[in-house]
């Protein structure tokens, strides 16, 4: 589509759409090829979107990626009216079947962001309310997200990730984390055996967009006194069934 055929007030949206379809950081040159707009127009629009907090520079200094403001807009759109209600009902179903607190979690700059949750009825529980951030390297959802990275991107992430020992079982070396992420890729799910909070176990499965890219994680967590780690795997199939139903609702796919 040529510049003449794209209305002026839609050109910035075309750039945002390019990021949504590519699913990765893009340089202005790549955006130019995708949007078929003149380079000066691309640079001007990118500068404006960056200034307004919708785009941010990636670690290489050349590429751009969606900033927190744009990501919150995207998650907010998916939280509106019918979609939010049905999505929450699916989360309620998963929590009922699992019998523990279940969460919908998305990646954010500060870690994995709790977007929605349904609490267990048990009085003994771990409080991680909606809006909380948890680390990438020592949580089931965070490790699941890291496992979705291509090798080159993962190495870049590991080079800046601080592997803080949050609990005795936290993974604190790059080699150990690489091995764990390899296992998660092969298994299709992620576990947390008291790696983030002492006494807490968890499992997470991915929710994919229509292009099979990681979008979010569906997870549960529980005290090990109630769910010994050996029993955590028994909940994974229910999480996977819930994730497929989530995908159908979020992306209008058939179940």
N, C-alpha and C positions, 0 to 999 in steps of 0.2 A: 504494500500500500504506500503510495507516494505521499510526500508531505502535503501536497495540495488536497489530497483526499482525506486527510486526518484533520478534523476541526482543531483549532488552537487549544480549546479547553479540554481536549481529550489526549493531547500528546504526552502529558505527564502520566496519565493513566496507562498509556501504551507502554511506557518505560516500566511502570510497576507491574504490569501484566507480563512483561518480558522476564522479570525476576521470578514471578510465580511459576511460569512455565519452565524456566531453566532450572530452578531449584538449587542455584549455586551463585556465588559472587560473580559479577561480570564487569569487564572493563568498558569504558565509554566506546571503544572501538567495536567490541562485541555487541553492545547495545545498538550502535549505529547500523551494523549488519542486520540485526534482528528487526529494528523498527523502521529502517529505510528512511531515516531523517538525516538532514545535513549534520555534519560534525559540530558546527557551531551551535546548532539547536540542541543537540544531545548534551553538549557540555554545559550550555546555559541551564537546561532543565535539570540536569544532575546536580549542578551547583545549588539551584533553588531547593530541590528536594533534600539535599544534604543540609543546607542552612536551616530548613524547617524541621529537621530531626526525623525525616522519613527514611533517609538513606544514611549509611555510615561507611567510612573507609574500612576495607578489610586489612588484615595484618600485613599484606604485601605493599600497601600504600597506593596501589594502582586500581585495584578492583573495588567495587562498591557492593554493598549488601543491604537488605532491609534492616533498618534500625528498630529500636524497641517500639517507638510510636507506631510504625507501620505494622509491626507484628501484633501489637495490641489491637489495632484496627481490624486485622484479619481475624484474630480470635474472637473479637467482639461481634463481628458479622456472623460468625458461626454460633454465637451464643444467643442470637435473637429469637424471640417468639417460639415458633413451632420446633425449630431445630433444637433449641436449648431444652425445651420441655421433654422432647422425645429422648434426647441424649441423656438427660438426667434420669429418666425412667429406666433406660438401659443400665445405667450405673447402679440404680437401686436394685435391679434384677440381679446383676452380678454380685452385689454386696449380700443379697439375700441367699444366693446359691453358695457363695464362698463362706458366709457367716462371719465376715470380718470387714473392717473399714476398706473401702475401695476408692481409688483416685484416678482422675484424668489429669495427666501431667504433660507439659510441653516444654521444650528447651527455651531458655532465655539467657541473656548475657550473664546474669549472676548465678546461673545454675538451672536446675529443672524447676519449673513454676507449677504449683498446684492450681489448676484451673477449675476443677470441680471435684466434689467428694461426697460420699455417703458414709456416715459414721456407723460403726457397729453398735449394737444395743448393750454390749457388755460394759460394765463399769470400768474395768481395767483396759485402758486404751492409750495410744500415743497421740498427742495433740499436734497435728501439723495442718493448720487451717488453710483454706483457700487463700492464695496470695503468698504463701510461704515459698521460699527457695531452698533447695537442697543441693548438695554437691554432685558433680558429675561422676567422680571416680569411685565413690564408696556407697552408692545407692543403686538399687535395681533399675530404676528408670534412667538414671544418669549413665550407667554402664551400657544400658541398652541403646541409648542415643549415640554414645561414642562408638559402639560396634557398627553403626550404620555408615561411618566415615569410610571413604576410600583411603587406601594406605597412605598416599601422599598427604592428604588432608589430616589424617590421624597423627602423622608425625609432627606436623605443624602444631596441632593442638597439644600434643604431649610436651612439646618444647616450651610451652607457656603455662601448662597446667600445674598447679601447686597440689601435690599429693599429701594433703594434711591428714595425719592419723586421728580421725574423729573417734575411733574406738579401737579396741585391741585387734580386731580382725580387719581393719582397713588395709587396703592395698596401697603401699607407699613407694613402690618402685615401678619404673616404666616397663621393665621386662615382665614383671608379674601382671601388670595391667594389660599388656599386649596379649599375653597368654589367656587371660580371662576373657578379653574381647573376642579372641579367636573362638573360644568355646561357645560364647554367646551367639556369634554368627552361625555356627554349626547347629546349635540347639534351637534357635529361634525364640528364646526367652532368656530372661536374666533373673538372678537370685541375689538376695542380700542376707548373709548369715551373720548378723550382728556387726556389720561393717560400718554402719552410720551411727546407730544408737545401741548401746549395750542392752541386750534382752529383746531386741526387735528383729524379726525376720520378715522377708518380703519377697515378692515375685512380680515381674512385669513382662508384658508382651507388647509388641509394636502395633500401632495403628498406621496404615499406609494410605497415601493419597492414590488417586487413580493411576499414577505413573510408577507406583510401587516405591515411592520415596517415603522415608520416615516422616511422619507428621506429628505423632504424639504417642504416649505410652498409657496403657491401662494397667493398673497395679493394685495390689492389696498389701497391707502390712498388719502384723499381729504380734502380740507378746509371745515369746517362745514357750512360756509356761502353758499357754493354751494351744499353740500350734508348734510342736517341735519341728526343727528344721527338716527332719526326714519326711514330714508330712506336707511340706510346702509344695512339692511337685504335684500333689494330688489336686491342687487348685488351678493349675496352669491351663488345663483344657477348658475350664469354665471361663477363664480370662480370655482365651483365644476366641471362644464363641462370642463373648461380649465385644471383642475388638472387631470381629467381622460385622456385627450388627451396628457398631459405631460407624464403621466405614460406609455402610449402606445409607445411614442417616446423614452423615456429614457430606457425602459426595454424591448422593442420589443414585447409588448403585443398587443393583438387585442383590438380595441376600442369597 
